Amino acid sequence: MNLTKTQLGIKTLLTALAFLGLQCCSPLTVKPPAPALDEESVASIVSAFAGQEKATRTLFFTGTLTLNNRGSENSAQILMIADRTSRAGTGAHSYGRMKIEITHAWGKSLLHLFLEGQRLEILDFNEKRFYRGTLRSRYLSARIPIPLNGAILWSLARAFPAVLKHHKAASFAGDQITLMDAEDVKVQVFDLYSSEPLPHRVSFLKENAEMIFSDFEDEDGILYARRVSFHSPGHEISLTIRIDQMKFNTLIPEAVFEMVPPRDFKTVNLREDHLER
């Protein structure tokens, strides 16, 4: 065996490996963080988001609702209907009324929910119960994986984030806008897509909730996300809605919002902290 040639081969191999190692370990080019948005850009984007909300009077969509709970995943069909046109004498807040119908993939009804102002009604087809109460019901809040908050529910229905009431809007980081109240307490944070001023991740700070909007569509100037995800660290359940078909500002018959329980359903009246049968 030629020892000199063997040693030379080993040295050559080690040199090549060292070179490749240096190449692999060389630092990647890191893109510098984007600068904070200027006041004019912040005002323009917040105004555009608020304008999207005002542009919608009615809507309905069909799609798939997926619930994730401790690693398990369950999907169902969802029909969402919402109407923001004012109705005299209802006392409803600015988000109007909405109805959600959730059914099995093969068509069996699971849950119908109706919301108007603080009023909340639920038809539970598994329990055969008709619940009537308000958004402040502790009994309901313990059973539903979404904060019973009008702005969050509207954001899910609209597939675009509601802009919360605020006193000031500012940008403290690139592609991010923060809304604050009169005491400079943060109430909402918008993380924007870097490519265009659209909402990506939206945090509702007082509710400790987060929503992610993706796959945007433009329906005659009204923007909406075909995929909306909701997560709250305070809940073990997260949900995702994938929209198949969305329609805006069409006439919705009044009968659509009626909640009529079947005869064999038991009516349960809900108060804020107890049941009144």
Secondary structure, DSSP 8 states (H G I E B T S, - for coil): --HHHHHHHHHHHHHHHHHHHHHHHS------------HHHHHHHHHHHHHHHHT-SEEEEEEEEEEEETTEEEEEEEEEEEE-S--TT----TT-EEEEEEE-TTS-EEEEEEEETTEEEEEETTTTEEEEEETT-HHHHTT-SS---HHHHHHHHHTS------SEEE-SSTTEEEEE-TT--EEEEEEE-SSSS-EEEEEETTTTEEEEEEEEEEETTEEEEEEEEEE-TT-SEEEEEEEEEEEES----GGGG-----TT-EEEEE-SSSEE-
